[in-house]
């Protein structure tokens, strides 16, 4: 599990929780940021609690999604990057990676691989490289390469595509009725390209794709995560869920049940981005599910 928390310092309760429960990662937001010195100190304390093995994650995309301020560079949105050329996408990724790894952050939830085909989509919009799937694929891979060369693990998102929705999954559960033929011709192209280029991590979308699974959103769907992404597309990297506290999920079910569904669908890491009480409920549910056999045991995928 990747957890989030409030504040610019790590409380004793948080550090004890990370250590006792062998938490896999933390995600940092603007609420955790004060200065570069403070950030490095915070990450040091977190890593000590995690025995130096934590994934320290952030959404530092560029444009309107930048969690940290100066001395971090304020990079443009990806729509503008796509107008500047592929070299710029690579260079931004490399600089981003260098800045993040210097602070102690080793995972960036970028690039956005969604194709922005819906002009009414405010949650993705200019976070995408545009409405042409080939451009999104090309520039997404360049940003990915830059992040890797800068020292940080990139995580492409939001599989199999959030760019054509007209609802924000932070607030509601979007549905798309696109046929598989349409997905192959548009939404899946950037993800296939990223997989071909060995992207080490992908994040799933809280979006229902009714032509594949009309019951569960992609993040909780075995048909999408296991059958499509793992088996058909032959993806063997790390799979993160998006934050399970988003209303697309919590309006439908208890978070602990969503966590179990996400892992059983094939995700490796689940995000619970705030509220230690929720995080503890998830841990307790998963412990119980492992004991009863509800939590499906599966082979581990080799690291890259």
Secondary structure by P-SEA (a helix, b strand, c coil): cbbbbbcccccaaaaaaaaaacccbbbbcccccccaaaaaaaaaaaaaaacccccccccccccccccccccccccccaaaaaaacaaaaaaaaaaaaaaaaaacccccccccccccccccccccccccccccaaaaaaaaaaaaaaaaaabbbbbbcccccccccccccccbbbbbbccaaaaaaccaaaaaaaaaacccbbbbbccccccccccccccccccccccccccccccccbbbbcccccccccccccaaaaaaaaaaacccbbbbcccaaaaaaaaaaaaaaaaaccbbbbbbcccc
